[in-house]
Amino acid sequence: MADRSVRSISDETYIGWSGGTTLDNDQTYVRLDGPSAWVEFSNQSGASTDGIHQHTIFRDETADYGWE
């Protein structure tokens, strides 16, 4: 069942990329955007940390922010 539901939305799911391609590059950014999920991965150099650290976010676009 899960496999069938993933295939049914695959034409509406996109991967976006910008900047670098490695975990040690502060410009690396990747986003998965589909009808029910939004996932981001971003490398950032920090003002309060040495080196690069990662930020991630996941949103369930069918049920977050108070949606019913």
N, CA, C and O atoms as CSV, one atom per row, in Angstrom:
chain,resi,resn,atom,element,x,y,z
A,1,MET,N,N,0.820,-1.198,0.000
A,1,MET,CA,C,0.000,0.000,0.000
A,1,MET,C,C,0.866,1.264,0.000
A,1,MET,O,O,0.622,2.178,-0.788
A,2,ALA,N,N,1.863,1.323,0.868
A,2,ALA,CA,C,2.708,2.509,0.934
A,2,ALA,C,C,3.436,2.731,-0.386
A,2,ALA,O,O,3.566,3.867,-0.843
A,3,ASP,N,N,3.907,1.659,-0.994
A,3,ASP,CA,C,4.606,1.765,-2.263
A,3,ASP,C,C,3.690,2.374,-3.329
A,3,ASP,O,O,4.124,3.226,-4.104
A,4,ARG,N,N,2.446,1.946,-3.371
A,4,ARG,CA,C,1.476,2.472,-4.325
A,4,ARG,C,C,1.209,3.958,-4.093
A,4,ARG,O,O,1.107,4.726,-5.049
A,5,SER,N,N,1.097,4.365,-2.829
A,5,SER,CA,C,0.823,5.771,-2.544
A,5,SER,C,C,2.014,6.657,-2.890
A,5,SER,O,O,1.831,7.792,-3.330
A,6,VAL,N,N,3.235,6.154,-2.697
A,6,VAL,CA,C,4.426,6.923,-3.088
A,6,VAL,C,C,4.477,7.092,-4.590
A,6,VAL,O,O,4.754,8.187,-5.081
A,7,ARG,N,N,4.215,6.039,-5.320
A,7,ARG,CA,C,4.210,6.144,-6.791
A,7,ARG,C,C,3.143,7.112,-7.277
A,7,ARG,O,O,3.354,7.801,-8.275
A,8,SER,N,N,2.011,7.181,-6.604
A,8,SER,CA,C,0.921,8.043,-7.067
A,8,SER,C,C,1.258,9.520,-6.932
A,8,SER,O,O,0.656,10.340,-7.625
A,9,ILE,N,N,2.195,9.891,-6.070
A,9,ILE,CA,C,2.563,11.299,-5.917
A,9,ILE,C,C,3.943,11.618,-6.479
A,9,ILE,O,O,4.397,12.757,-6.374
A,10,SER,N,N,4.617,10.643,-7.071
A,10,SER,CA,C,5.984,10.864,-7.539
A,10,SER,C,C,6.071,11.948,-8.609
A,10,SER,O,O,7.080,12.650,-8.679
A,11,ASP,N,N,5.052,12.105,-9.438
A,11,ASP,CA,C,5.067,13.152,-10.455
A,11,ASP,C,C,4.884,14.547,-9.853
A,11,ASP,O,O,5.108,15.549,-10.532
A,12,GLU,N,N,4.481,14.611,-8.590
A,12,GLU,CA,C,4.265,15.894,-7.917
A,12,GLU,C,C,5.349,16.180,-6.882
A,12,GLU,O,O,5.225,17.130,-6.108
A,13,THR,N,N,6.401,15.382,-6.857
A,13,THR,CA,C,7.467,15.522,-5.869
A,13,THR,C,C,8.742,15.974,-6.568
A,13,THR,O,O,9.124,15.425,-7.601
A,14,TYR,N,N,9.397,16.982,-5.992
A,14,TYR,CA,C,10.568,17.585,-6.612
A,14,TYR,C,C,11.724,17.638,-5.630
A,14,TYR,O,O,11.524,17.742,-4.420
A,15,ILE,N,N,12.939,17.565,-6.165
A,15,ILE,CA,C,14.151,17.751,-5.380
A,15,ILE,C,C,14.835,19.000,-5.904
A,15,ILE,O,O,15.108,19.124,-7.098
A,16,GLY,N,N,15.106,19.917,-4.997
A,16,GLY,CA,C,15.817,21.145,-5.345
A,16,GLY,C,C,17.190,21.147,-4.707
A,16,GLY,O,O,17.350,20.640,-3.596
A,17,TRP,N,N,18.169,21.694,-5.368
A,17,TRP,CA,C,19.537,21.736,-4.870
A,17,TRP,C,C,20.136,23.079,-5.225
A,17,TRP,O,O,19.829,23.657,-6.268
A,18,SER,N,N,20.993,23.568,-4.345
A,18,SER,CA,C,21.692,24.820,-4.599
A,18,SER,C,C,23.049,24.765,-3.918
A,18,SER,O,O,23.200,24.144,-2.866
A,19,GLY,N,N,24.014,25.404,-4.508
A,19,GLY,CA,C,25.320,25.539,-3.873
A,19,GLY,C,C,26.201,24.331,-4.040
A,19,GLY,O,O,26.332,23.780,-5.133
A,20,GLY,N,N,26.808,23.922,-2.937
A,20,GLY,CA,C,27.785,22.839,-2.960
A,20,GLY,C,C,27.158,21.464,-2.997
A,20,GLY,O,O,25.940,21.306,-3.079
A,21,THR,N,N,28.031,20.473,-2.933
A,21,THR,CA,C,27.559,19.087,-2.973
A,21,THR,C,C,28.148,18.249,-1.847
A,21,THR,O,O,27.978,17.030,-1.832
A,22,THR,N,N,28.835,18.882,-0.907
A,22,THR,CA,C,29.484,18.124,0.156
A,22,THR,C,C,29.046,18.625,1.535
A,22,THR,O,O,28.530,19.734,1.677
A,23,LEU,N,N,29.266,17.782,2.540
A,23,LEU,CA,C,28.873,18.146,3.905
A,23,LEU,C,C,29.766,19.215,4.522
A,23,LEU,O,O,29.407,19.795,5.547
A,24,ASP,N,N,30.927,19.488,3.919
A,24,ASP,CA,C,31.814,20.507,4.476
A,24,ASP,C,C,31.733,21.837,3.719
A,24,ASP,O,O,32.591,22.701,3.903
A,25,ASN,N,N,30.728,22.009,2.882
A,25,ASN,CA,C,30.541,23.243,2.129
A,25,ASN,C,C,29.354,24.002,2.724
A,25,ASN,O,O,28.249,23.463,2.791
A,26,ASP,N,N,29.569,25.241,3.154
A,26,ASP,CA,C,28.489,25.990,3.799
A,26,ASP,C,C,27.416,26.473,2.821
A,26,ASP,O,O,26.453,27.117,3.236
A,27,GLN,N,N,27.567,26.176,1.559
A,27,GLN,CA,C,26.570,26.558,0.562
A,27,GLN,C,C,25.656,25.403,0.152
A,27,GLN,O,O,24.755,25.598,-0.665
A,28,THR,N,N,25.869,24.203,0.703
A,28,THR,CA,C,25.065,23.037,0.333
A,28,THR,C,C,23.647,23.168,0.875
A,28,THR,O,O,23.444,23.380,2.071
A,29,TYR,N,N,22.669,23.041,-0.019
A,29,TYR,CA,C,21.251,23.137,0.348
A,29,TYR,C,C,20.471,22.155,-0.526
A,29,TYR,O,O,20.631,22.148,-1.746
A,30,VAL,N,N,19.630,21.331,0.092
A,30,VAL,CA,C,18.803,20.372,-0.634
A,30,VAL,C,C,17.386,20.446,-0.072
A,30,VAL,O,O,17.192,20.547,1.140
A,31,ARG,N,N,16.395,20.393,-0.971
A,31,ARG,CA,C,14.999,20.399,-0.527
A,31,ARG,C,C,14.207,19.355,-1.294
A,31,ARG,O,O,14.324,19.244,-2.514
A,32,LEU,N,N,13.401,18.593,-0.570
A,32,LEU,CA,C,12.437,17.660,-1.140
A,32,LEU,C,C,11.067,18.276,-0.908
A,32,LEU,O,O,10.711,18.594,0.227
A,33,ASP,N,N,10.300,18.447,-1.973
A,33,ASP,CA,C,9.004,19.111,-1.879
A,33,ASP,C,C,7.959,18.277,-2.607
A,33,ASP,O,O,8.048,18.069,-3.817
A,34,GLY,N,N,6.980,17.807,-1.865
A,34,GLY,CA,C,5.907,17.002,-2.446
A,34,GLY,C,C,4.563,17.443,-1.914
A,34,GLY,O,O,4.491,18.380,-1.119
A,35,PRO,N,N,3.504,16.792,-2.333
A,35,PRO,CA,C,2.169,17.190,-1.923
A,35,PRO,C,C,1.918,17.046,-0.422
A,35,PRO,O,O,1.044,17.721,0.123
A,36,SER,N,N,2.666,16.185,0.243
A,36,SER,CA,C,2.398,15.996,1.671
A,36,SER,C,C,3.626,16.212,2.545
A,36,SER,O,O,3.508,16.176,3.770
A,37,ALA,N,N,4.787,16.433,1.967
A,37,ALA,CA,C,5.990,16.598,2.788
A,37,ALA,C,C,6.899,17.671,2.218
A,37,ALA,O,O,6.985,17.877,1.008
A,38,TRP,N,N,7.569,18.343,3.133
A,38,TRP,CA,C,8.577,19.345,2.797
A,38,TRP,C,C,9.760,19.035,3.696
A,38,TRP,O,O,9.628,19.080,4.919
A,39,VAL,N,N,10.924,18.717,3.113
A,39,VAL,CA,C,12.115,18.396,3.881
A,39,VAL,C,C,13.251,19.265,3.362
A,39,VAL,O,O,13.484,19.331,2.155
A,40,GLU,N,N,13.956,19.929,4.268
A,40,GLU,CA,C,15.098,20.748,3.882
A,40,GLU,C,C,16.339,20.315,4.643
A,40,GLU,O,O,16.264,19.906,5.802
A,41,PHE,N,N,17.475,20.411,3.978
A,41,PHE,CA,C,18.786,20.187,4.579
A,41,PHE,C,C,19.660,21.348,4.150
A,41,PHE,O,O,19.783,21.636,2.959
A,42,SER,N,N,20.268,22.017,5.124
A,42,SER,CA,C,21.077,23.180,4.808
A,42,SER,C,C,22.334,23.197,5.664
A,42,SER,O,O,22.252,23.114,6.889
A,43,ASN,N,N,23.491,23.303,5.032
A,43,ASN,CA,C,24.750,23.528,5.748
A,43,ASN,C,C,24.874,25.016,6.011
A,43,ASN,O,O,24.554,25.832,5.147
A,44,GLN,N,N,25.337,25.371,7.197
A,44,GLN,CA,C,25.541,26.783,7.509
A,44,GLN,C,C,26.785,26.942,8.354
A,44,GLN,O,O,27.079,26.128,9.229
A,45,SER,N,N,27.513,28.020,8.069
A,45,SER,CA,C,28.617,28.364,8.967
A,45,SER,C,C,28.010,29.205,10.080
A,45,SER,O,O,27.150,30.051,9.833
A,46,GLY,N,N,28.454,28.970,11.286
A,46,GLY,CA,C,27.791,29.609,12.416
A,46,GLY,C,C,28.569,30.750,13.014
A,46,GLY,O,O,29.799,30.778,12.980
A,47,ALA,N,N,27.836,31.684,13.561
A,47,ALA,CA,C,28.452,32.789,14.276
A,47,ALA,C,C,28.923,32.330,15.655
A,47,ALA,O,O,29.893,32.858,16.199
A,48,SER,N,N,28.226,31.342,16.210
A,48,SER,CA,C,28.568,30.899,17.564
A,48,SER,C,C,29.235,29.516,17.587
A,48,SER,O,O,29.562,29.009,18.660
A,49,THR,N,N,29.434,28.913,16.432
A,49,THR,CA,C,30.089,27.600,16.378
A,49,THR,C,C,31.236,27.650,15.385
A,49,THR,O,O,31.222,28.431,14.434
A,50,ASP,N,N,32.212,26.819,15.618
A,50,ASP,CA,C,33.316,26.700,14.666
A,50,ASP,C,C,32.903,25.753,13.555
A,50,ASP,O,O,32.245,24.742,13.804
A,51,GLY,N,N,33.281,26.073,12.356
A,51,GLY,CA,C,32.992,25.184,11.237
A,51,GLY,C,C,31.549,25.230,10.791
A,51,GLY,O,O,30.826,26.194,11.039
A,52,ILE,N,N,31.154,24.170,10.133
A,52,ILE,CA,C,29.840,24.089,9.512
A,52,ILE,C,C,28.932,23.193,10.333
A,52,ILE,O,O,29.370,22.181,10.879
A,53,HIS,N,N,27.682,23.565,10.416
A,53,HIS,CA,C,26.689,22.723,11.077
A,53,HIS,C,C,25.468,22.627,10.177
A,53,HIS,O,O,25.256,23.476,9.311
A,54,GLN,N,N,24.675,21.596,10.384
A,54,GLN,CA,C,23.543,21.320,9.516
A,54,GLN,C,C,22.229,21.747,10.174
A,54,GLN,O,O,22.051,21.637,11.388
A,55,HIS,N,N,21.330,22.232,9.342
A,55,HIS,CA,C,19.967,22.533,9.755
A,55,HIS,C,C,19.044,21.659,8.923
A,55,HIS,O,O,19.253,21.502,7.720
A,56,THR,N,N,18.037,21.096,9.546
A,56,THR,CA,C,17.037,20.321,8.816
A,56,THR,C,C,15.656,20.714,9.310
A,56,THR,O,O,15.488,21.169,10.442
A,57,ILE,N,N,14.670,20.530,8.437
A,57,ILE,CA,C,13.287,20.764,8.799
A,57,ILE,C,C,12.423,19.755,8.058
A,57,ILE,O,O,12.692,19.415,6.906
A,58,PHE,N,N,11.399,19.288,8.725
A,58,PHE,CA,C,10.403,18.430,8.099
A,58,PHE,C,C,9.040,19.019,8.386
A,58,PHE,O,O,8.735,19.354,9.530
A,59,ARG,N,N,8.219,19.149,7.363
A,59,ARG,CA,C,6.840,19.601,7.537
A,59,ARG,C,C,5.909,18.608,6.879
A,59,ARG,O,O,6.139,18.174,5.750
A,60,ASP,N,N,4.868,18.257,7.587
A,60,ASP,CA,C,3.783,17.461,7.025
A,60,ASP,C,C,2.756,18.461,6.517
A,60,ASP,O,O,1.986,19.018,7.298
A,61,GLU,N,N,2.745,18.686,5.224
A,61,GLU,CA,C,1.904,19.736,4.659
A,61,GLU,C,C,0.416,19.397,4.665
A,61,GLU,O,O,-0.409,20.212,4.252
A,62,THR,N,N,0.076,18.214,5.126
A,62,THR,CA,C,-1.345,17.868,5.222
A,62,THR,C,C,-1.880,18.050,6.631
A,62,THR,O,O,-3.093,17.992,6.836
A,63,ALA,N,N,-0.994,18.273,7.623
A,63,ALA,CA,C,-1.491,18.296,8.999
A,63,ALA,C,C,-0.790,19.272,9.934
A,63,ALA,O,O,-1.120,19.308,11.119
A,64,ASP,N,N,0.165,20.066,9.450
A,64,ASP,CA,C,0.824,20.946,10.404
A,64,ASP,C,C,0.206,22.332,10.411
A,64,ASP,O,O,-0.671,22.633,9.602
A,65,TYR,N,N,0.657,23.160,11.310
A,65,TYR,CA,C,0.170,24.524,11.478
A,65,TYR,C,C,-1.330,24.596,11.716
A,65,TYR,O,O,-2.000,25.521,11.258
A,66,GLY,N,N,-1.849,23.612,12.435
A,66,GLY,CA,C,-3.250,23.648,12.831
A,66,GLY,C,C,-4.250,23.203,11.798
A,66,GLY,O,O,-5.456,23.338,12.002
A,67,TRP,N,N,-3.768,22.670,10.683
A,67,TRP,CA,C,-4.701,22.186,9.666
A,67,TRP,C,C,-5.438,20.968,10.176
A,67,TRP,O,O,-4.897,20.199,10.970
A,68,GLU,N,N,-6.639,20.790,9.737
A,68,GLU,CA,C,-7.415,19.604,10.141
A,68,GLU,C,C,-7.449,18.594,9.031
A,68,GLU,O,O,-8.053,17.532,9.182
